[in-house]
Amino acid sequence: MKKERKLRLRRIAARAAARREEREGETLTGIIHMTPTGFGFVTPDGATENAEDIFVPAKFTGYALDSDQVKIKLMPPRKGHPEDLERGPVGKVVEILRRERESFVAELLHGSFVSPLNTRLPEIVSIHGSRNGAERGDWVRIECETGRDGELTGRISKVIGKSGMITADLDAVMEEFDLPGKYSESDEAASALIEPAEIPRKDHSSIFVLTIDPFDAKDFDDALSVTAEADGTFTVGIHIADVAAYIRPGSKFDKAAKMRAFSCYLPGRTLPMLPAALTKKISMQQDQNSMAHSVFLKVDSEGKVLSGYREHSIIKVAQRLDYDEVQKFIDHGEIPAHWLKKTAPALELLIKVVRQMRKFRAETEEFIDLPLPEIRVICDEEKNTVTGIEKRVSRESEQLVEECMLAANQFVGREMPQKSIAGIYRIHPEPDAEKTMEFSEIMHDSFNLPAGDISDRKYCRQFIASLPDDDNKNLILGIILRSMARASYSVKGELHFALGKTFYAHFTSPIRRYTDLTVHQQLWNADCNSRTRNASNLQPVADYCSETEEKIDGACFAANDRLKLRMVEEIIARDPGRIFNCIVTRVLNSGIQVELPEYALYAFVNDEDLKAPLSTFSIGSRVDIRAYRLNFPGKRK
């Protein structure tokens, strides 16, 4: 198998080299996507989904900005660099055809210079005209202009606030990424008055139903139940708040939800997709009858889903649980005093059944699980303080809920095409050949681990399972994650590589994802024998949600990174000369990039600041560094 993988990688490299030589000197147009490190990738106009992007080195990007439409010329491999033959096409920007960006947010520096918040823009931009009352250190909005030589310049049009203040920092992020604010008081009041549409419902209020959420959750849009049947099977119920009863296609709040696409969770600030008053009304509260859209799955003792059905229902949540107490029950059998008599037996049965479902799925679908911790900044806007960093690792209590949601999503995703109902699916392409090769090289050269093909899910699972639980594990898992393509939405039920599924829909979070709400609306109309939207109508919705999801992710990364840097700044102020233990993540000609694991932040060490030859460092090496400058996004010097 190893020999076969190596031969496959060599064939891929040979084909890439041949294609590059054939296309030398060709010109084409497309959209350029810049990276924080200065280079870019151009997606050619009219390219198919599997077409290669064109790599543009930093020195050949000209004055192109992220998302500009450009004309590029393909370049030949460099003499004396045989590795170029194994890589994809490389190009040079020869003309900027259309500027996409009209404005950007930046911090006002000394003189007539600003530093953009968005790291995909130039580090320093000169401006002219009135300051409009802005002072050094203020966040400002800059209206873009083009200088004589084509470089970016501009004028101040708005003062946002003082950088370093959490509220102003978050306001700046929202401005830069064009995030809508919270709903107005009048919108909240109007949403609270919405009455649900009627549809035939089955009364399941006698079923013992649980919700399991974070301890501080305010919205309860999913609930679970399980029943042991006489034939040895189990019925697992996944009950989702019936949001489509309140949000009809084309209504005021449907349009608002579509524009937002998702709820956005910045540090200390939540921007909901739907008004809070409405989500509170929709939420499935304990001891109250609630309208749900339920999926009931028949599961055998081996964890295989045998069949299922879906219906609009009435349920009553018997017990609200949180992840922490469920995990304590799993680990130690702890039963809190406030639990009902039926809660522990019901939860025990649910755990038993879901463990079998997860085991069966692992054996048959070979899903890829990357157990990387989620790092979240905890902050207090009112006190202008970052209070800490929380690392969350997925526990069995979270996986318990996730497994049930996956099963419901899969059931609905398969039902829609069977009933000729157009839907929106979550898709995830397998890693491309170049990323596969690059991963194999890094594993071999830096970790002395056998090179393999991570586009083979079985191999990828085996590789992850074989990793020792040491300091390098999270680093390697992060490299695998970056080698994967980004998931997106489509009306085609194509492969979700990481899950090993096709026709996988998003159904279980209609309160916070518009894709899920769209699926609910389609099913509602179909269940009422009303007209549903066709695939051509839904594809623009899928595309918009994919783009907005990426934008929101960028905003969350920017906000979290800035606040984490503020936390490190405060640590250094209290302890000058503080030494941080880091892991080398990249080795470049000019120095090394390292990660501060406890903060999930990256630092760069110039080669002249290293106390050993550059050649002695490799990815995964442990080094101690002393920070002497913090390079805030929007505060470069």
N, C-alpha and C positions, 0 to 999 in steps of 0.2 A: 504494500500500500504506500509506503514511504517513497519507493522508487517511482511509482505511478504518479504521485503528487509532484515530485521533482520534475518529471518529464512534462507534466501538464503545465507547470510554471514556466519551463523553458520554452514550450510551444507558444504560450501567451506572450512571453518576452519577444520571441521571434516575430510573431504577427504584429506586435506593437512597433517594432523596429521597421518592418517592411512598410507599414502604413505611414510612418513618419517620413520615410525617404520618398514615398510616392507623392506626398502632399507638400513637400518643401516649396516655399514661395507662394503658395496659394493664399488668397485673401478672402476673408469672410466677415460677416457682421454678427453681432450678438450683444448680450448683456454681460457686463463685467461685474463680478462679485469680489470685492476686496477683502483681505484678511487683516487682522490687527498687526501682523508682522510686515505688511507692505506689499506682498505679492497678491496676485489675483487669479481668478479663473473666469473664462468667458464661456457662456452657454450659447452656442451658435443659434441664430434665428432658424426656426423650423426644424430644430433637432428632434429626433425621436427620443423616447425615454431612455434608451440604452446607449445613446451617443456619448462619446467622450467629451468632457469639457477641455478647453485649451488653457494650459498653464501659462501665466504671464509673469515673468520674474519682476521683482520690485523696480529694477532699473529700466524696465521697458513698459511700465504702465503709463508713462507720460503724465498728464494732469487728469487722468481719468479718476472719477469718484465712484464709490460703490453704487451699483445699479444703473450706471450710465450705459447708453447704447454706443458701442464703439465699432470701428473697423480695425481688424488686426491682420497681420501678415505672419504666416507660419515660418518658423526659423529652422535652419538645418542643425543637426547635432554638432556640438562643439568638437573641434579637433583635440585629440588627446584625452577625451572624456568618453570612453566606451560605454559607461553606464547610461549615457544619454540615449543610446540605441534601445535600451530596455524600458524607457519611460514613454509616457504618452506625448501627444503633440504640444509644442511650445510656441508661443506667439509673441508679437510685439504690437502695441497699440500704435496705429499710424494716423488715426483720426477719431475725434469724439463727435459722434453724429447727433446725440441728444443728451442734454443734462436731465437727469431724473429728479435731482434734489433741488428744491427751491429755498430751503432754509435749514439751519441746524442750531443746536444748543451748544454753547461753549462757555468757558470761564475766561473772564477778562484778565489779561496779564498786564505787565508793564507796557508803557508806550502804546503802540497801535497793533497789538497782537492779542489773539485769543487762542485758547486750546480747546478743541472740540471734545465733547463728552464721548461721542461715538469713536471708538478706536479704529474704525475702518476708514476714517477721514484723515487728512494730513495732520501731523502732530501740532504744528503751529500754522496759523492763518493770519495774514495781515488784514486789517480793516481800515476804513476811512469814514469820515463824516462825524456827525454828532454822537456823543456817548449817551445821550438821553438820560442823564443822571446816574449812569452806571459808574461804579467804583471798582478798583482793582479787587479781585476775589469774588466778584458777583457773577452769578449765572445770567447769561443773556442769550436772547435769540438773535441769530444773524441771518439776514436775507442774503442769499447767494448772488454774487456777481462774478464775472470772468475778467481777469486782468489782461493786460496787453499781450502777454506771452501765453495766455490760455490757463494760467494758474488760478486757483480758487481765491476769491477775496469777498468782501461783503460789508454790510452796514448793520449796526445795532438797531433792532426794531422793538425790543421789549426787554425789560429787566425782570428776572424771575425771582431772585433772592440771593442771599449770601451763601457761598459754598462753605461746607463744613457744618451747616445746620441741617439736621436730618430732614426736617420738613422741606427745606429748599432743595436739598439733594434729590429727594423723591419727586418733588415738583419738576425738577430739571429732567429727570429720567422720563417722567410722563410726557413732558413737552417733546423731548427728542424722539421718543418712540410713538408719539401721537396716540397716547392711551386716553380713552374717555374717562372723565372723573366719575364720582358717585352720582347716583340719581338725585334729582332735585326733590325737595319736600313735596311739591305738588305731584310729581311723578309717583312718589311713594304713596301718597294719599290716594291717587287714582288707581294704582295697582291693587291697593287693599280692598277696593270696592268691586273688583272683578269677580263675577260669579261663574262657576264652572259650567261648561256645556254638558248636556246629558247624553248618556250612552248606557246600554244595558250592562249591569254589573252583577257579578257573582259575589254573594256574601260569604266571606271567609273570616269573619270576625271571631269565630270560635277557635281558629288555629292559634297555637302558641307561637307568637312571632317575636323576634329579637332584633334590635338595632345594635350595631357595634361600630363606634366612631371614636375619634380623638376625644379626650376628656373635656376639651373646651369647645366642641362642635356646637354650632348654632342651627345648622340645617341638617335635616335627617331625610335624605332622599332615597335611601335603600334600606331594606330589612330582609331578614332571612327566617326560614322555618324548615323543619325536617320532620318527616313522619315515617315510622317503620311500618311497612305493609305486611300483610299475612303471607304473601308469596316469597318473602325474604328480600324483596327490593325495598328501596327507600324513595320517598318523594321529597325532593329538595325544592323549596319555594323561594324564588328571588323576586322580591316585591319592590318596584320602583315607583316613586311618586309620579302620578299621572299628570305631568305638566301640560301635556297637549290639551287637556280639558280646559285649561286656563289661557293658553297661548295659541291662538288660531293663526294659521298662515296669513300674512299680510296685515295683521293687526298692529296697533301702535307699538306694543311691547315685543311683538315678534320682530319688527323692523329694528328696534333698539337692540334686541338680543343678537340679531344677525350681524349688526354693525360691530358689536363687541366680540362676538364669536365665542369667547371663553370668559370665565371668571379669571381675574389676574391677581396673583398673590405676591405683592411686593413685601419686603420686610416691614412689618408693623402697619401695613396698609393693604386692605382688600378692596378690589374693584370688581363688584359682582356683575355677572352677565344679566341677571334679573333683579328687579328692585327687592330690597330686603323685606319689605312688608309683604310682598307676594310670596317669596320663598318661605317665610315664616308660616304663612297661611297654607302653603302646599305641603310643608314638612309633615312627616309622620310622627306625631308626638305620642308619648306613652299614654296609655289608657284612653285614647281618643279614636273614634272611627275615622279612617283615612282612605282616600281614594288612591288606588294603586293600579299599576299596569304590571301584572304578575306573569312570571314564567315558571311553570312547574315541570321539573325534570324527573323522570324515572331512572334511578341509578341502581345498578346491581351491586352485589357484595364485593366485586373486584374494582368498582369505581367507574365502570363504563356507563355512559349515558345511553340508555336504550331508546328512549322516546321522550316526547314532551309536548306541552301545549301552552298557549298564551291566552290570557283573558284579562279584561278590565274587572277590577275587584274592589271589595271593601275589606279592609283588614283593621285589626286593632293591635298595636304594639303592646305586648305584655310587660316587657322589660327593656329598658335602655341600658346598654353596657358600653364600657370604653375599652380600648385596646389594652391598657395597662392591667386592668383587673382580669381581663380574659387571659392575658399572658401569665399572670400569677396563678390562675386556675390551671392552665396547661402545665406550668413548670412545677407547681407545689401543691396543687389541689385546693388552694385557698378559696373559700366561699364567703364573700362579704355578708354581713348581717342583713343588709337591705334586699338581698336577692330573694325572689319568690321560691316557693317549694319546688316548682317545676323547672326553674331556670337551670340549675346544675345538670340534671338529667338530659334536658333538651340540648344544652351546649355540649355535653359529653358525646351525645349521639351525632351532633353536627360535626364535631371535630373528627370523630371516627370515619364518617362518610367522606368528608372532604379530603382527609389524608389519602384515602383510597383513590379518589378522583384525581388528585395531584400525581400519585404514583402511576396510575394508568396513563395519564397524559404524558408524563415523562417518558414512559416506555414506548408509546405509540406515536407521539408527535415530536419527541426529542427537542423540546423547547430549550432555548438558551437563557439561562438565568445568570445575571451578572450582579452578585451581591455587594454592590458598591453602596457606601453610606450616603445618605442625603444630608447635605450640610445647609443649615438654615440660620440666618442671623436673627437674633432676638433684640429688638430695640424699643425704645420709648421715645416717641416723637415729642411729647410734651416736655420731658426732661432733657431732650437732646442728647441721649446717651445710648450707646450700644451696650446692652447688658450681658451679652454672651453669644456663644455659637453652639448650636445644638446639632449633634450628629445622630441621624436616625438610620438604623439598619433594619431592614424588613424582618419582622419577627413572625412567628407562626400565627399570632393573632391577626396581623394584617393580611397574611397569606390566606387565612381562612375566608376572609371576605373577598379578596382578590380572585380566588379560585372560583367562587360562586358567580362573581361578575363575569369572568371570562366565559364560563359555561353559558350564561344567559346571552351574552353578546354573540357567541358562536351560534346558538340556537336561532336567534332572530336573524342573524346574517344569512343563514341557510334557508330560513323560511321565506324571506322576501323574494328571491328569484324563483322559488318553487311556485309562488302565487303571482308571479309577474308584477311584483311591486318594486319600482326603482328605489334604490337605497344609496347610502354613503358608507363606504367601507374603509377600514384602516388597513393600509398596505405598507409593506416594508421590504424593499428589494434586497436580494442577497448581495454581499460585498463584491465590489468590482475587482477585476483581475489585478490592477495595479496596487490596490490597498492590500489585497491578499499577499502579493509578493513582498510588499514593504513590511508587513507584519512578520512574515516568515524570516526575513533578513534580520529584523530587530531581535526576534526571539533567539535566533542562532548566534548573532554577533554579540549581543549584550548579556544574554542570560544563559547561553549554552544549552538552550532547550531545543528539542527536535523541531525543525521547521515543518509546518503543516498547512493544510488548506482550510482556513476557517469558514469558507463558504460551504463546507461539508458540516452540517449541523451535528452529526454524530461525533465527528472528530472534535469539533469545537467544544461540545459538552465534555468529552473525555479529557481534553486538554485542561479545561477549567477545573474539573474534578481532581486532576493530578497536581495542581499547583499547591506547593507547601504554604501553610498558613504563617507566612513571614512578612517582613517589611515590604517585600516586592510584590506581594499578591495584589494589592489595590492598584499599584502602578501598572501591572500587566493587564488587569481587568479594565483599567482606563484606556490602555492602548487598544484593546479589543473593541471597546465601545467606540473609539474614534475611527476605527477601521470599518465600522458598520455604516450603511447608508442611513439617512434620516427617514423616519416614518412619515407618512402623509396620508391624505384622504383622496379617495377616488370613487367614481360610480361603478368601477369594475372591481369585482371581488377577487383581486389578484393576491399573490402570496404575501403573507406576513411572515418574513423569514425567521425572526426571533421566536415567534410563537409556534411556527410550523403549521400555520392554518391558512386556509383560503376562505373567501366569503365571511370574513370576520368583521362584524359591524360594531359600532359604538352605540349602545342602547341604555347603559346603566347610569348615566350622569346628565340627564336632560336639564337639570338646574344650572349646571356650570359649563356645558359644552353644547354649542348650537348644532353640531353634527348629530348628537344624540336626540336633541329636540326635533330635528328634521325627521329622523327615523320614526320617532313617536308620532309626529303629525302624519306621516305617510301611512303608518299602520292604523291610526285613528280613522283616516278617510277611507281606507280599504275596509275596515271593520264596519263602517257606516254605509258602505256601498257608494261612497262619494268619489269624485274624481281625484286621482293622485297625480303628482308631478312626474314627468318622464325623466329619463337619465340626462338628456341634453339640457333640461332645466336645472338639474341638480349639480352638474359638473362645475359650473361657475361657483356654486356654493362651496363645493369641496375644495376647489382651488383657493378661494378666498380664506377659508378656514385654515388650510395648510400654511398660507402666507402669514396670516395673523398669528397663528401658533408660534411660528418662528420668530416673529416680531416680539411677542410677549416673552418668549424665552430669552431673547436678547436683552429686553428691559430688566428681567429678573436677574440675569447674570450681572448686568451693569450695576444695578442697585446693591446686590449682595457684595460684589467685589469692592465697591467704593466703601461700604460700611465696614467690611472686614479690614480694609486698609486703615480706616479710622481707628479701629480697635488696636491694630498693630502700632499705629502712631502713638496712641496713648500708652501702650506698654513700653515703647522705646523712650518716651518722655519720662516715665517713672524709673526706667532702668537703662540709662545710656550705655551703649556698648553691649546690649543684650545679644547673646549668641543663639541662633536658631539652628536646630538640627534638620537638615534637608535631604531630599533625594534628587539625584540628577535625572532629569527627564529628557534632555536633549543635549547633544554635543555639537557645537557649531564651530566654524573656523575662527570666530571672534570671541568665543567663550562658551559658557555652559548655562543652560536653563535649569533651575532647580524648583522643586515644590516644597512649600511649608505644609506638611500633611495635616497638622491640627487646624489649619485655617483654609486649606484648599486654595492657596494663593501661590503664584509663581514669581520667581525673582530671576534676574539675569546677572551673572558674574562675568565681567570682562576678563579676557585671558591674562592681561597684565596684573589683575588682582588675585590671580590664582597662585598658591604657594607650591605648586607642582606643575610639571609640564602638562599641557592640554591633552596629550596622547594618553596620559595615565587615567583619565576619567572615562567612564562609560555609563550608559543608561542603567540606573539602579544603584549607582555608587552612593554611599552616604557621605555627606560633607557638612561641616559646620560653617555657617556664614554669619557675619556681623553686618546688619543693614545700616547703610549710611544715607540712603535717600529713598523716599517712597514716591513712586511714580503713579500718582492718582490719575484715573481716567479724567481728563479735563483739567489736569494740573501738572502737565509735563514741563520740565525745565531744561 
